[in-house]
Amino acid sequence: MEIRKISIGPDYKSGAMHYILNQDVLGGTHTIHLITNNSEGIKVYLINDKEEVLLWKSFTNTIPASIEYNIYF
């Protein structure tokens, strides 16, 4: 399933960082391209205007996280 949004941190409303697919980051120079979650942990990948995909952040599975998936009807 495709992950749409991930929130990392113990308190969803006030203490978590939220990462959303297609969100502009780093001053608008990059966009969140892909969010994955597997046995190695959570990874957030960016894409730039040159179509280069880069690993931006990774989190272990021990950190509190809330995951939202895309649902297509």
PQR file of N, CA, C, O and H, with PARSE charges and radii, in Angstrom:
ATOM      1  N   MET A   1       0.835  -1.192   0.000 -0.4000 1.5000
ATOM      2  CA  MET A   1       0.000   0.000   0.000 -0.0000 2.0000
ATOM      3  C   MET A   1       0.876   1.250   0.000  0.5500 1.7000
ATOM      4  O   MET A   1       1.952   1.277   0.597 -0.5500 1.4000
ATOM      5  N   GLU A   2       0.399   2.254  -0.667 -0.4000 1.5000
ATOM      6  CA  GLU A   2       1.134   3.505  -0.758 -0.0000 2.0000
ATOM      7  C   GLU A   2       0.889   4.369   0.484  0.5500 1.7000
ATOM      8  O   GLU A   2      -0.257   4.619   0.860 -0.5500 1.4000
ATOM      9  H   GLU A   2      -0.475   2.231  -1.152  0.4000 1.0000
ATOM     10  N   ILE A   3       1.970   4.817   1.109 -0.4000 1.5000
ATOM     11  CA  ILE A   3       1.858   5.682   2.285 -0.0000 2.0000
ATOM     12  C   ILE A   3       1.654   7.118   1.814  0.5500 1.7000
ATOM     13  O   ILE A   3       2.411   7.618   0.982 -0.5500 1.4000
ATOM     14  H   ILE A   3       2.900   4.614   0.804  0.4000 1.0000
ATOM     15  N   ARG A   4       0.626   7.781   2.350 -0.4000 1.5000
ATOM     16  CA  ARG A   4       0.301   9.156   2.005 -0.0000 2.0000
ATOM     17  C   ARG A   4       0.927  10.141   2.988  0.5500 1.7000
ATOM     18  O   ARG A   4       1.401  11.206   2.593 -0.5500 1.4000
ATOM     19  H   ARG A   4       0.011   7.376   3.026  0.4000 1.0000
ATOM     20  N   LYS A   5       0.928   9.780   4.270 -0.4000 1.5000
ATOM     21  CA  LYS A   5       1.433  10.684   5.311 -0.0000 2.0000
ATOM     22  C   LYS A   5       1.986   9.857   6.458  0.5500 1.7000
ATOM     23  O   LYS A   5       1.459   8.795   6.792 -0.5500 1.4000
ATOM     24  H   LYS A   5       0.543   8.914   4.591  0.4000 1.0000
ATOM     25  N   ILE A   6       3.061  10.365   7.057 -0.4000 1.5000
ATOM     26  CA  ILE A   6       3.614   9.735   8.251 -0.0000 2.0000
ATOM     27  C   ILE A   6       3.880  10.807   9.285  0.5500 1.7000
ATOM     28  O   ILE A   6       4.395  11.878   8.965 -0.5500 1.4000
ATOM     29  H   ILE A   6       3.488  11.228   6.786  0.4000 1.0000
ATOM     30  N   SER A   7       3.530  10.520  10.516 -0.4000 1.5000
ATOM     31  CA  SER A   7       3.773  11.432  11.627 -0.0000 2.0000
ATOM     32  C   SER A   7       4.699  10.720  12.602  0.5500 1.7000
ATOM     33  O   SER A   7       4.389   9.627  13.078 -0.5500 1.4000
ATOM     34  H   SER A   7       3.112   9.650  10.776  0.4000 1.0000
ATOM     35  N   ILE A   8       5.828  11.338  12.894 -0.4000 1.5000
ATOM     36  CA  ILE A   8       6.858  10.741  13.733 -0.0000 2.0000
ATOM     37  C   ILE A   8       6.931  11.504  15.038  0.5500 1.7000
ATOM     38  O   ILE A   8       7.134  12.718  15.037 -0.5500 1.4000
ATOM     39  H   ILE A   8       6.080  12.225  12.507  0.4000 1.0000
ATOM     40  N   GLY A   9       6.767  10.802  16.160 -0.4000 1.5000
ATOM     41  CA  GLY A   9       6.881  11.422  17.471 -0.0000 2.0000
ATOM     42  C   GLY A   9       5.809  10.923  18.403  0.5500 1.7000
ATOM     43  O   GLY A   9       4.817  10.339  17.966 -0.5500 1.4000
ATOM     44  H   GLY A   9       6.602   9.815  16.160  0.4000 1.0000
ATOM     45  N   PRO A  10       6.003  11.154  19.704 -0.5600 1.5000
ATOM     46  CA  PRO A  10       5.099  10.585  20.706  0.2800 2.0000
ATOM     47  C   PRO A  10       3.740  11.272  20.808  0.5500 1.7000
ATOM     48  O   PRO A  10       2.766  10.632  21.202 -0.5500 1.4000
ATOM     49  N   ASP A  11       3.648  12.542  20.467 -0.4000 1.5000
ATOM     50  CA  ASP A  11       2.390  13.279  20.606 -0.0000 2.0000
ATOM     51  C   ASP A  11       1.960  13.798  19.240  0.5500 1.7000
ATOM     52  O   ASP A  11       2.552  14.742  18.717 -0.5500 1.4000
ATOM     53  H   ASP A  11       4.440  13.062  20.147  0.4000 1.0000
ATOM     54  N   TYR A  12       0.931  13.183  18.661 -0.4000 1.5000
ATOM     55  CA  TYR A  12       0.525  13.462  17.281 -0.0000 2.0000
ATOM     56  C   TYR A  12       0.250  14.944  17.038  0.5500 1.7000
ATOM     57  O   TYR A  12       0.665  15.484  16.012 -0.5500 1.4000
ATOM     58  H   TYR A  12       0.451  12.416  19.085  0.4000 1.0000
ATOM     59  N   LYS A  13      -0.441  15.609  17.960 -0.4000 1.5000
ATOM     60  CA  LYS A  13      -0.840  17.000  17.719 -0.0000 2.0000
ATOM     61  C   LYS A  13       0.269  18.017  17.959  0.5500 1.7000
ATOM     62  O   LYS A  13       0.402  18.973  17.195 -0.5500 1.4000
ATOM     63  H   LYS A  13      -0.778  15.170  18.793  0.4000 1.0000
ATOM     64  N   SER A  14       1.060  17.831  18.997 -0.4000 1.5000
ATOM     65  CA  SER A  14       2.006  18.905  19.330 -0.0000 2.0000
ATOM     66  C   SER A  14       3.480  18.492  19.293  0.5500 1.7000
ATOM     67  O   SER A  14       4.354  19.359  19.289 -0.5500 1.4000
ATOM     68  H   SER A  14       0.953  17.055  19.618  0.4000 1.0000
ATOM     69  N   GLY A  15       3.770  17.209  19.265 -0.4000 1.5000
ATOM     70  CA  GLY A  15       5.171  16.821  19.332 -0.0000 2.0000
ATOM     71  C   GLY A  15       5.655  15.996  18.160  0.5500 1.7000
ATOM     72  O   GLY A  15       6.788  15.517  18.174 -0.5500 1.4000
ATOM     73  H   GLY A  15       3.060  16.505  19.268  0.4000 1.0000
ATOM     74  N   ALA A  16       4.816  15.816  17.136 -0.4000 1.5000
ATOM     75  CA  ALA A  16       5.205  14.965  16.005 -0.0000 2.0000
ATOM     76  C   ALA A  16       5.589  15.810  14.799  0.5500 1.7000
ATOM     77  O   ALA A  16       5.101  16.925  14.615 -0.5500 1.4000
ATOM     78  H   ALA A  16       3.895  16.206  17.125  0.4000 1.0000
ATOM     79  N   MET A  17       6.477  15.249  13.983 -0.4000 1.5000
ATOM     80  CA  MET A  17       6.812  15.841  12.695 -0.0000 2.0000
ATOM     81  C   MET A  17       5.981  15.109  11.652  0.5500 1.7000
ATOM     82  O   MET A  17       5.901  13.880  11.669 -0.5500 1.4000
ATOM     83  H   MET A  17       6.873  14.343  14.133  0.4000 1.0000
ATOM     84  N   HIS A  18       5.364  15.858  10.748 -0.4000 1.5000
ATOM     85  CA  HIS A  18       4.476  15.287   9.749 -0.0000 2.0000
ATOM     86  C   HIS A  18       5.125  15.394   8.363  0.5500 1.7000
ATOM     87  O   HIS A  18       5.593  16.461   7.965 -0.5500 1.4000
ATOM     88  H   HIS A  18       5.429  16.855  10.734  0.4000 1.0000
ATOM     89  N   TYR A  19       5.145  14.289   7.651 -0.4000 1.5000
ATOM     90  CA  TYR A  19       5.714  14.233   6.304 -0.0000 2.0000
ATOM     91  C   TYR A  19       4.631  13.720   5.363  0.5500 1.7000
ATOM     92  O   TYR A  19       4.088  12.634   5.566 -0.5500 1.4000
ATOM     93  H   TYR A  19       4.765  13.422   7.974  0.4000 1.0000
ATOM     94  N   ILE A  20       4.318  14.507   4.328 -0.4000 1.5000
ATOM     95  CA  ILE A  20       3.225  14.198   3.422 -0.0000 2.0000
ATOM     96  C   ILE A  20       3.777  14.038   2.003  0.5500 1.7000
ATOM     97  O   ILE A  20       4.599  14.833   1.549 -0.5500 1.4000
ATOM     98  H   ILE A  20       4.760  15.389   4.163  0.4000 1.0000
ATOM     99  N   LEU A  21       3.313  13.006   1.321 -0.4000 1.5000
ATOM    100  CA  LEU A  21       3.720  12.765  -0.056 -0.0000 2.0000
ATOM    101  C   LEU A  21       3.451  14.000  -0.907  0.5500 1.7000
ATOM    102  O   LEU A  21       2.391  14.615  -0.790 -0.5500 1.4000
ATOM    103  H   LEU A  21       2.645  12.360   1.690  0.4000 1.0000
ATOM    104  N   ASN A  22       4.388  14.361  -1.750 -0.4000 1.5000
ATOM    105  CA  ASN A  22       4.335  15.537  -2.635 -0.0000 2.0000
ATOM    106  C   ASN A  22       4.466  16.876  -1.908  0.5500 1.7000
ATOM    107  O   ASN A  22       4.222  17.922  -2.510 -0.5500 1.4000
ATOM    108  H   ASN A  22       5.249  13.862  -1.845  0.4000 1.0000
ATOM    109  N   GLN A  23       4.841  16.867  -0.638 -0.4000 1.5000
ATOM    110  CA  GLN A  23       5.061  18.094   0.128 -0.0000 2.0000
ATOM    111  C   GLN A  23       6.397  18.717  -0.277  0.5500 1.7000
ATOM    112  O   GLN A  23       7.404  18.016  -0.382 -0.5500 1.4000
ATOM    113  H   GLN A  23       5.038  16.017  -0.149  0.4000 1.0000
ATOM    114  N   ASP A  24       6.407  20.023  -0.503 -0.4000 1.5000
ATOM    115  CA  ASP A  24       7.655  20.732  -0.777 -0.0000 2.0000
ATOM    116  C   ASP A  24       8.442  20.890   0.513  0.5500 1.7000
ATOM    117  O   ASP A  24       7.877  21.237   1.551 -0.5500 1.4000
ATOM    118  H   ASP A  24       5.590  20.593  -0.418  0.4000 1.0000
ATOM    119  N   VAL A  25       9.751  20.635   0.452 -0.4000 1.5000
ATOM    120  CA  VAL A  25      10.633  20.754   1.612 -0.0000 2.0000
ATOM    121  C   VAL A  25      11.929  21.434   1.192  0.5500 1.7000
ATOM    122  O   VAL A  25      12.163  21.673   0.007 -0.5500 1.4000
ATOM    123  H   VAL A  25      10.210  20.353  -0.391  0.4000 1.0000
ATOM    124  N   LEU A  26      12.755  21.738   2.161 -0.4000 1.5000
ATOM    125  CA  LEU A  26      14.063  22.352   1.929 -0.0000 2.0000
ATOM    126  C   LEU A  26      13.939  23.624   1.098  0.5500 1.7000
ATOM    127  O   LEU A  26      14.656  23.809   0.115 -0.5500 1.4000
ATOM    128  H   LEU A  26      12.565  21.545   3.124  0.4000 1.0000
ATOM    129  N   GLY A  27      13.032  24.485   1.498 -0.4000 1.5000
ATOM    130  CA  GLY A  27      12.859  25.758   0.814 -0.0000 2.0000
ATOM    131  C   GLY A  27      12.257  25.634  -0.568  0.5500 1.7000
ATOM    132  O   GLY A  27      12.448  26.515  -1.406 -0.5500 1.4000
ATOM    133  H   GLY A  27      12.449  24.335   2.296  0.4000 1.0000
ATOM    134  N   GLY A  28      11.530  24.548  -0.824 -0.4000 1.5000
ATOM    135  CA  GLY A  28      10.896  24.353  -2.118 -0.0000 2.0000
ATOM    136  C   GLY A  28      11.796  23.758  -3.182  0.5500 1.7000
ATOM    137  O   GLY A  28      11.388  23.637  -4.338 -0.5500 1.4000
ATOM    138  H   GLY A  28      11.375  23.832  -0.143  0.4000 1.0000
ATOM    139  N   THR A  29      13.019  23.383  -2.813 -0.4000 1.5000
ATOM    140  CA  THR A  29      13.954  22.827  -3.798 -0.0000 2.0000
ATOM    141  C   THR A  29      13.740  21.333  -4.028  0.5500 1.7000
ATOM    142  O   THR A  29      14.201  20.789  -5.032 -0.5500 1.4000
ATOM    143  H   THR A  29      13.350  23.481  -1.874  0.4000 1.0000
ATOM    144  N   HIS A  30      13.046  20.670  -3.110 -0.4000 1.5000
ATOM    145  CA  HIS A  30      12.797  19.238  -3.201 -0.0000 2.0000
ATOM    146  C   HIS A  30      11.343  18.953  -2.814  0.5500 1.7000
ATOM    147  O   HIS A  30      10.677  19.772  -2.180 -0.5500 1.4000
ATOM    148  H   HIS A  30      12.671  21.112  -2.295  0.4000 1.0000
ATOM    149  N   THR A  31      10.872  17.767  -3.214 -0.4000 1.5000
ATOM    150  CA  THR A  31       9.525  17.309  -2.913 -0.0000 2.0000
ATOM    151  C   THR A  31       9.614  15.907  -2.334  0.5500 1.7000
ATOM    152  O   THR A  31      10.444  15.108  -2.767 -0.5500 1.4000
ATOM    153  H   THR A  31      11.413  17.102  -3.729  0.4000 1.0000
ATOM    154  N   ILE A  32       8.754  15.599  -1.344 -0.4000 1.5000
ATOM    155  CA  ILE A  32       8.723  14.236  -0.820 -0.0000 2.0000
ATOM    156  C   ILE A  32       8.152  13.334  -1.902  0.5500 1.7000
ATOM    157  O   ILE A  32       7.011  13.499  -2.334 -0.5500 1.4000
ATOM    158  H   ILE A  32       8.080  16.248  -0.993  0.4000 1.0000
ATOM    159  N   HIS A  33       8.961  12.384  -2.327 -0.4000 1.5000
ATOM    160  CA  HIS A  33       8.651  11.526  -3.471 -0.0000 2.0000
ATOM    161  C   HIS A  33       8.073  10.179  -3.047  0.5500 1.7000
ATOM    162  O   HIS A  33       7.172   9.652  -3.700 -0.5500 1.4000
ATOM    163  H   HIS A  33       9.887  12.249  -1.975  0.4000 1.0000
ATOM    164  N   LEU A  34       8.598   9.618  -1.946 -0.4000 1.5000
ATOM    165  CA  LEU A  34       8.212   8.272  -1.538 -0.0000 2.0000
ATOM    166  C   LEU A  34       8.448   8.118  -0.045  0.5500 1.7000
ATOM    167  O   LEU A  34       9.437   8.612   0.496 -0.5500 1.4000
ATOM    168  H   LEU A  34       9.330  10.046  -1.415  0.4000 1.0000
ATOM    169  N   ILE A  35       7.523   7.422   0.615 -0.4000 1.5000
ATOM    170  CA  ILE A  35       7.677   7.065   2.024 -0.0000 2.0000
ATOM    171  C   ILE A  35       7.517   5.561   2.111  0.5500 1.7000
ATOM    172  O   ILE A  35       6.509   5.013   1.663 -0.5500 1.4000
ATOM    173  H   ILE A  35       6.719   7.020   0.175  0.4000 1.0000
ATOM    174  N   THR A  36       8.514   4.883   2.689 -0.4000 1.5000
ATOM    175  CA  THR A  36       8.445   3.426   2.815 -0.0000 2.0000
ATOM    176  C   THR A  36       8.519   3.008   4.274  0.5500 1.7000
ATOM    177  O   THR A  36       9.057   3.727   5.117 -0.5500 1.4000
ATOM    178  H   THR A  36       9.333   5.328   3.053  0.4000 1.0000
ATOM    179  N   ASN A  37       7.969   1.834   4.557 -0.4000 1.5000
ATOM    180  CA  ASN A  37       8.014   1.262   5.902 -0.0000 2.0000
ATOM    181  C   ASN A  37       8.211  -0.241   5.743  0.5500 1.7000
ATOM    182  O   ASN A  37       7.369  -0.925   5.162 -0.5500 1.4000
ATOM    183  H   ASN A  37       7.531   1.250   3.873  0.4000 1.0000
ATOM    184  N   ASN A  38       9.331  -0.755   6.263 -0.4000 1.5000
ATOM    185  CA  ASN A  38       9.592  -2.191   6.208 -0.0000 2.0000
ATOM    186  C   ASN A  38      10.338  -2.606   7.472  0.5500 1.7000
ATOM    187  O   ASN A  38      10.398  -1.844   8.437 -0.5500 1.4000
ATOM    188  H   ASN A  38      10.015  -0.199   6.735  0.4000 1.0000
ATOM    189  N   SER A  39      10.894  -3.787   7.471 -0.4000 1.5000
ATOM    190  CA  SER A  39      11.570  -4.303   8.665 -0.0000 2.0000
ATOM    191  C   SER A  39      12.786  -3.476   9.065  0.5500 1.7000
ATOM    192  O   SER A  39      13.203  -3.517  10.223 -0.5500 1.4000
ATOM    193  H   SER A  39      10.845  -4.407   6.688  0.4000 1.0000
ATOM    194  N   GLU A  40      13.355  -2.733   8.136 -0.4000 1.5000
ATOM    195  CA  GLU A  40      14.512  -1.879   8.434 -0.0000 2.0000
ATOM    196  C   GLU A  40      14.095  -0.552   9.056  0.5500 1.7000
ATOM    197  O   GLU A  40      14.924   0.125   9.664 -0.5500 1.4000
ATOM    198  H   GLU A  40      13.016  -2.700   7.196  0.4000 1.0000
ATOM    199  N   GLY A  41      12.837  -0.168   8.918 -0.4000 1.5000
ATOM    200  CA  GLY A  41      12.354   1.090   9.466 -0.0000 2.0000
ATOM    201  C   GLY A  41      11.630   1.921   8.419  0.5500 1.7000
ATOM    202  O   GLY A  41      11.249   1.421   7.361 -0.5500 1.4000
ATOM    203  H   GLY A  41      12.163  -0.718   8.423  0.4000 1.0000
ATOM    204  N   ILE A  42      11.449   3.177   8.729 -0.4000 1.5000
ATOM    205  CA  ILE A  42      10.739   4.119   7.874 -0.0000 2.0000
ATOM    206  C   ILE A  42      11.763   4.965   7.136  0.5500 1.7000
ATOM    207  O   ILE A  42      12.729   5.439   7.734 -0.5500 1.4000
ATOM    208  H   ILE A  42      11.758   3.583   9.589  0.4000 1.0000
ATOM    209  N   LYS A  43      11.555   5.154   5.840 -0.4000 1.5000
ATOM    210  CA  LYS A  43      12.457   5.977   5.038 -0.0000 2.0000
ATOM    211  C   LYS A  43      11.651   6.979   4.231  0.5500 1.7000
ATOM    212  O   LYS A  43      10.592   6.657   3.693 -0.5500 1.4000
ATOM    213  H   LYS A  43      10.770   4.769   5.355  0.4000 1.0000
ATOM    214  N   VAL A  44      12.175   8.214   4.155 -0.4000 1.5000
ATOM    215  CA  VAL A  44      11.540   9.293   3.399 -0.0000 2.0000
ATOM    216  C   VAL A  44      12.509   9.706   2.295  0.5500 1.7000
ATOM    217  O   VAL A  44      13.652  10.079   2.559 -0.5500 1.4000
ATOM    218  H   VAL A  44      13.036   8.475   4.593  0.4000 1.0000
ATOM    219  N   TYR A  45      12.029   9.631   1.050 -0.4000 1.5000
ATOM    220  CA  TYR A  45      12.842   9.958  -0.116 -0.0000 2.0000
ATOM    221  C   TYR A  45      12.352  11.251  -0.757  0.5500 1.7000
ATOM    222  O   TYR A  45      11.153  11.528  -0.793 -0.5500 1.4000
ATOM    223  H   TYR A  45      11.100   9.328   0.836  0.4000 1.0000
ATOM    224  N   LEU A  46      13.305  12.039  -1.265 -0.4000 1.5000
ATOM    225  CA  LEU A  46      12.998  13.293  -1.944 -0.0000 2.0000
ATOM    226  C   LEU A  46      13.325  13.178  -3.421  0.5500 1.7000
ATOM    227  O   LEU A  46      14.079  12.303  -3.845 -0.5500 1.4000
ATOM    228  H   LEU A  46      14.279  11.813  -1.236  0.4000 1.0000
ATOM    229  N   ILE A  47      12.740  14.084  -4.196 -0.4000 1.5000
ATOM    230  CA  ILE A  47      13.100  14.228  -5.602 -0.0000 2.0000
ATOM    231  C   ILE A  47      13.319  15.711  -5.860  0.5500 1.7000
ATOM    232  O   ILE A  47      12.617  16.554  -5.302 -0.5500 1.4000
ATOM    233  H   ILE A  47      12.127  14.796  -3.851  0.4000 1.0000
ATOM    234  N   ASN A  48      14.295  16.028  -6.707 -0.4000 1.5000
ATOM    235  CA  ASN A  48      14.561  17.427  -7.032 -0.0000 2.0000
ATOM    236  C   ASN A  48      14.171  17.706  -8.476  0.5500 1.7000
ATOM    237  O   ASN A  48      13.646  16.830  -9.162 -0.5500 1.4000
ATOM    238  H   ASN A  48      14.865  15.343  -7.161  0.4000 1.0000
ATOM    239  N   ASP A  49      14.428  18.926  -8.936 -0.4000 1.5000
ATOM    240  CA  ASP A  49      14.031  19.304 -10.291 -0.0000 2.0000
ATOM    241  C   ASP A  49      14.831  18.579 -11.375  0.5500 1.7000
ATOM    242  O   ASP A  49      14.454  18.603 -12.547 -0.5500 1.4000
ATOM    243  H   ASP A  49      14.855  19.638  -8.379  0.4000 1.0000
ATOM    244  N   LYS A  50      15.925  17.940 -10.989 -0.4000 1.5000
ATOM    245  CA  LYS A  50      16.724  17.155 -11.945 -0.0000 2.0000
ATOM    246  C   LYS A  50      16.300  15.685 -11.960  0.5500 1.7000
ATOM    247  O   LYS A  50      16.968  14.846 -12.564 -0.5500 1.4000
ATOM    248  H   LYS A  50      16.231  17.920 -10.037  0.4000 1.0000
ATOM    249  N   GLU A  51      15.182  15.378 -11.290 -0.4000 1.5000
ATOM    250  CA  GLU A  51      14.645  14.016 -11.208 -0.0000 2.0000
ATOM    251  C   GLU A  51      15.562  13.066 -10.430  0.5500 1.7000
ATOM    252  O   GLU A  51      15.502  11.853 -10.633 -0.5500 1.4000
ATOM    253  H   GLU A  51      14.639  16.059 -10.798  0.4000 1.0000
ATOM    254  N   GLU A  52      16.417  13.608  -9.535 -0.4000 1.5000
ATOM    255  CA  GLU A  52      17.278  12.785  -8.693 -0.0000 2.0000
ATOM    256  C   GLU A  52      16.509  12.425  -7.428  0.5500 1.7000
ATOM    257  O   GLU A  52      15.985  13.302  -6.742 -0.5500 1.4000
ATOM    258  H   GLU A  52      16.465  14.593  -9.371  0.4000 1.0000
ATOM    259  N   VAL A  53      16.444  11.132  -7.122 -0.4000 1.5000
ATOM    260  CA  VAL A  53      15.775  10.664  -5.906 -0.0000 2.0000
ATOM    261  C   VAL A  53      16.843  10.448  -4.838  0.5500 1.7000
ATOM    262  O   VAL A  53      17.842   9.768  -5.072 -0.5500 1.4000
ATOM    263  H   VAL A  53      16.869  10.419  -7.679  0.4000 1.0000
ATOM    264  N   LEU A  54      16.618  11.041  -3.653 -0.4000 1.5000
ATOM    265  CA  LEU A  54      17.591  10.999  -2.572 -0.0000 2.0000
ATOM    266  C   LEU A  54      16.932  10.540  -1.284  0.5500 1.7000
ATOM    267  O   LEU A  54      15.811  10.949  -0.980 -0.5500 1.4000
ATOM    268  H   LEU A  54      15.807  11.594  -3.463  0.4000 1.0000
ATOM    269  N   LEU A  55      17.619   9.691  -0.522 -0.4000 1.5000
ATOM    270  CA  LEU A  55      17.140   9.339   0.814 -0.0000 2.0000
ATOM    271  C   LEU A  55      17.349  10.549   1.710  0.5500 1.7000
ATOM    272  O   LEU A  55      18.472  11.039   1.829 -0.5500 1.4000
ATOM    273  H   LEU A  55      18.530   9.359  -0.770  0.4000 1.0000
ATOM    274  N   TRP A  56      16.288  11.040   2.342 -0.4000 1.5000
ATOM    275  CA  TRP A  56      16.367  12.237   3.166 -0.0000 2.0000
ATOM    276  C   TRP A  56      16.391  11.891   4.647  0.5500 1.7000
ATOM    277  O   TRP A  56      17.245  12.381   5.385 -0.5500 1.4000
ATOM    278  H   TRP A  56      15.376  10.642   2.245  0.4000 1.0000
ATOM    279  N   LYS A  57      15.466  11.056   5.084 -0.4000 1.5000
ATOM    280  CA  LYS A  57      15.385  10.709   6.496 -0.0000 2.0000
ATOM    281  C   LYS A  57      15.100   9.228   6.647  0.5500 1.7000
ATOM    282  O   LYS A  57      14.451   8.616   5.800 -0.5500 1.4000
ATOM    283  H   LYS A  57      14.772  10.658   4.484  0.4000 1.0000
ATOM    284  N   SER A  58      15.593   8.663   7.732 -0.4000 1.5000
ATOM    285  CA  SER A  58      15.241   7.289   8.077 -0.0000 2.0000
ATOM    286  C   SER A  58      15.017   7.218   9.580  0.5500 1.7000
ATOM    287  O   SER A  58      15.691   7.895  10.357 -0.5500 1.4000
ATOM    288  H   SER A  58      16.121   9.160   8.420  0.4000 1.0000
ATOM    289  N   PHE A  59      14.064   6.392   9.974 -0.4000 1.5000
ATOM    290  CA  PHE A  59      13.689   6.231  11.373 -0.0000 2.0000
ATOM    291  C   PHE A  59      13.623   4.742  11.689  0.5500 1.7000
ATOM    292  O   PHE A  59      13.193   3.948  10.852 -0.5500 1.4000
ATOM    293  H   PHE A  59      13.516   5.842   9.343  0.4000 1.0000
ATOM    294  N   THR A  60      14.042   4.363  12.884 -0.4000 1.5000
ATOM    295  CA  THR A  60      13.931   2.966  13.290 -0.0000 2.0000
ATOM    296  C   THR A  60      12.475   2.652  13.606  0.5500 1.7000
ATOM    297  O   THR A  60      11.659   3.556  13.785 -0.5500 1.4000
ATOM    298  H   THR A  60      14.391   5.008  13.564  0.4000 1.0000
ATOM    299  N   ASN A  61      12.161   1.369  13.671 -0.4000 1.5000
ATOM    300  CA  ASN A  61      10.799   0.953  13.984 -0.0000 2.0000
ATOM    301  C   ASN A  61      10.440   1.136  15.449  0.5500 1.7000
ATOM    302  O   ASN A  61       9.290   0.915  15.830 -0.5500 1.4000
ATOM    303  H   ASN A  61      12.824   0.635  13.525  0.4000 1.0000
ATOM    304  N   THR A  62      11.394   1.533  16.277 -0.4000 1.5000
ATOM    305  CA  THR A  62      11.114   1.707  17.698 -0.0000 2.0000
ATOM    306  C   THR A  62      10.562   3.095  18.019  0.5500 1.7000
ATOM    307  O   THR A  62      10.058   3.311  19.121 -0.5500 1.4000
ATOM    308  H   THR A  62      12.328   1.712  15.967  0.4000 1.0000
ATOM    309  N   ILE A  63      10.645   4.025  17.095 -0.4000 1.5000
ATOM    310  CA  ILE A  63      10.147   5.379  17.326 -0.0000 2.0000
ATOM    311  C   ILE A  63       8.631   5.396  17.067  0.5500 1.7000
ATOM    312  O   ILE A  63       8.162   4.766  16.119 -0.5500 1.4000
ATOM    313  H   ILE A  63      11.055   3.850  16.200  0.4000 1.0000
ATOM    314  N   PRO A  64       7.860   6.116  17.909 -0.5600 1.5000
ATOM    315  CA  PRO A  64       6.411   6.181  17.681  0.2800 2.0000
ATOM    316  C   PRO A  64       6.088   6.831  16.337  0.5500 1.7000
ATOM    317  O   PRO A  64       6.638   7.878  15.995 -0.5500 1.4000
ATOM    318  N   ALA A  65       5.190   6.199  15.582 -0.4000 1.5000
ATOM    319  CA  ALA A  65       4.821   6.713  14.269 -0.0000 2.0000
ATOM    320  C   ALA A  65       3.359   6.400  13.975  0.5500 1.7000
ATOM    321  O   ALA A  65       2.841   5.348  14.352 -0.5500 1.4000
ATOM    322  H   ALA A  65       4.743   5.349  15.860  0.4000 1.0000
ATOM    323  N   SER A  66       2.712   7.331  13.296 -0.4000 1.5000
ATOM    324  CA  SER A  66       1.363   7.136  12.796 -0.0000 2.0000
ATOM    325  C   SER A  66       1.437   7.187  11.276  0.5500 1.7000
ATOM    326  O   SER A  66       2.005   8.118  10.706 -0.5500 1.4000
ATOM    327  H   SER A  66       3.132   8.185  12.989  0.4000 1.0000
ATOM    328  N   ILE A  67       0.859   6.180  10.623 -0.4000 1.5000
ATOM    329  CA  ILE A  67       0.937   6.080   9.163 -0.0000 2.0000
ATOM    330  C   ILE A  67      -0.458   6.182   8.557  0.5500 1.7000
ATOM    331  O   ILE A  67      -1.395   5.520   9.004 -0.5500 1.4000
ATOM    332  H   ILE A  67       0.397   5.423  11.086  0.4000 1.0000
ATOM    333  N   GLU A  68      -0.578   7.018   7.537 -0.4000 1.5000
ATOM    334  CA  GLU A  68      -1.822   7.111   6.771 -0.0000 2.0000
ATOM    335  C   GLU A  68      -1.535   6.588   5.365  0.5500 1.7000
ATOM    336  O   GLU A  68      -0.523   6.940   4.758 -0.5500 1.4000
ATOM    337  H   GLU A  68       0.184   7.556   7.173  0.4000 1.0000
ATOM    338  N   TYR A  69      -2.417   5.761   4.861 -0.4000 1.5000
ATOM    339  CA  TYR A  69      -2.259   5.159   3.536 -0.0000 2.0000
ATOM    340  C   TYR A  69      -3.226   5.818   2.555  0.5500 1.7000
ATOM    341  O   TYR A  69      -4.287   6.302   2.950 -0.5500 1.4000
ATOM    342  H   TYR A  69      -3.239   5.476   5.353  0.4000 1.0000
ATOM    343  N   ASN A  70      -2.858   5.833   1.292 -0.4000 1.5000
ATOM    344  CA  ASN A  70      -3.790   6.260   0.248 -0.0000 2.0000
ATOM    345  C   ASN A  70      -4.830   5.156   0.077  0.5500 1.7000
ATOM    346  O   ASN A  70      -4.498   3.973   0.013 -0.5500 1.4000
ATOM    347  H   ASN A  70      -1.997   5.440   0.971  0.4000 1.0000
ATOM    348  N   ILE A  71      -6.079   5.566   0.004 -0.4000 1.5000
ATOM    349  CA  ILE A  71      -7.169   4.633  -0.237 -0.0000 2.0000
ATOM    350  C   ILE A  71      -7.865   5.058  -1.499  0.5500 1.7000
ATOM    351  O   ILE A  71      -8.324   6.195  -1.610 -0.5500 1.4000
ATOM    352  H   ILE A  71      -6.348   6.527   0.055  0.4000 1.0000
ATOM    353  N   TYR A  72      -7.947   4.166  -2.442 -0.4000 1.5000
ATOM    354  CA  TYR A  72      -8.578   4.463  -3.722 -0.0000 2.0000
ATOM    355  C   TYR A  72      -9.898   3.690  -3.803  0.5500 1.7000
ATOM    356  O   TYR A  72      -9.923   2.467  -3.666 -0.5500 1.4000
ATOM    357  H   TYR A  72      -7.574   3.243  -2.352  0.4000 1.0000
ATOM    358  N   PHE A  73     -10.974   4.412  -4.023 -0.4000 1.5000
ATOM    359  CA  PHE A  73     -12.291   3.774  -4.131 -0.0000 2.0000
ATOM    360  C   PHE A  73     -12.724   3.716  -5.563  0.5500 1.7000
ATOM    361  O   PHE A  73     -13.807   3.214  -5.860 -0.5500 1.4000
ATOM    362  H   PHE A  73     -10.954   5.406  -4.134  0.4000 1.0000
TER
END
